[in-house]
């Protein structure tokens, strides 16, 4: 995290905005992957005001697979992996990385963008034996694929970047791994993986908290003979946590407080620019950033429901907008009193920005001064909206996609654009996996449950028709096996 000038915490892009984490914790009670439920193509407008009811009982047990027909050829061995898991979608294909269930090796696999069980023949490369991997990040671009493995071997953490280049059906060729500092920010363009790094030389090992040495911003290209894009490093003068880094298709942005800089394959490294300043907040605020379409977009949510956007698309000047109407809708707007949205997802495309998060509801109508971390909180609701990028006007709002009773933890959130529709997916502890479709053209919301019962889900991305995820599902007929020890078969699930 890094701090803005008011002292509020901001994300430091430690996790790539385009690559989300495995949903293991929220889905651990489930045992079998079922078919993915599909939402209606013509949702009712009333759906935008109704919440998804949480199941009152545990999901029904999965049914056993049908017996193979006599004389039929035996199926190929399924691809079995263990968490952590990572996935990404690129040019009509899915790439995934995970740990083999029967060894210590981590593998990189490729699969078609279609629902179904994956086979071992999908494996492209082996990363080798990497000890104690706590996180995997996966990126695909023009001519290559990259995996970043975060490890904690020997009590010290580090990140290792594995790159493989190749086009089409050609075998992927490995490029020598790169060791990255465990504190580094990592993201990727279509041209390569960008990361921050401490200064070279012996002096870089010395810890000086009062005078941190400037860091650098580097790009490791997917193609071994490509010239690395230039990324400005002026905002990294304060060390590892002084700036956040965010990637678009061809641009790399650095942002620190109210300054930002940009570089990349089509850019010359430029001096930082000044961003418009927010009004001083009366309370702590939540931030979320994105650069998916080569435009830096930042959302800020403060108490009383205030939402604002800052956008910068070089060479144009940066702009700031208030999101109109956001604080006047939803269950959090109690007689004009509203709490801040804990922003989880920010995805921008074309004319629109999709935003989602959670909001805690007070147990009673509070005074404005009582909306604090020490207030008496009751339920948590999941909210989402789509706003116009140019005006900040809200086009479609889902103020209560789901209501979480006290003690229920929301799991991981993921969002993306499938054509003109904003797709949000989220997990609920003990309640499975859910998704919602927000369509700004028709101002409708279509929530639905994804009937995916698995021990881990990694979301990959979307095309113009649907979104994709990889789920690890246990076999049927494994009753009595030790919890966590059964091999997990990798499936592709699609939604909506």
BELSUL-V34395 format. One record per helix or strand of 2 or more residues. SS is the DSSP state (@ for helix, = for strand). FROM is the first residue (numbers start at 1). TO is the last residue. If there is no record, write none. Layout:
# BELSUL-V34395
SS FROM TO
SS FROM TO
This chain:
# BELSUL-V34395
= 2 3
= 9 10
@ 24 27
@ 45 49
= 80 90
= 93 100
= 105 112
= 116 117
@ 120 122
= 123 129
= 133 141
= 144 151
@ 153 155
= 158 165
= 173 180
= 186 188
= 192 197
@ 202 205
= 216 221
@ 234 236
= 244 247
= 251 256
= 259 264
= 273 274
= 286 290
= 296 301
@ 303 305
= 307 312
= 319 322
@ 326 328
= 342 349
= 352 362
@ 368 370
= 377 388
= 393 404
= 410 418
= 421 428
= 432 439
= 444 450
= 456 462
= 467 474
= 488 495
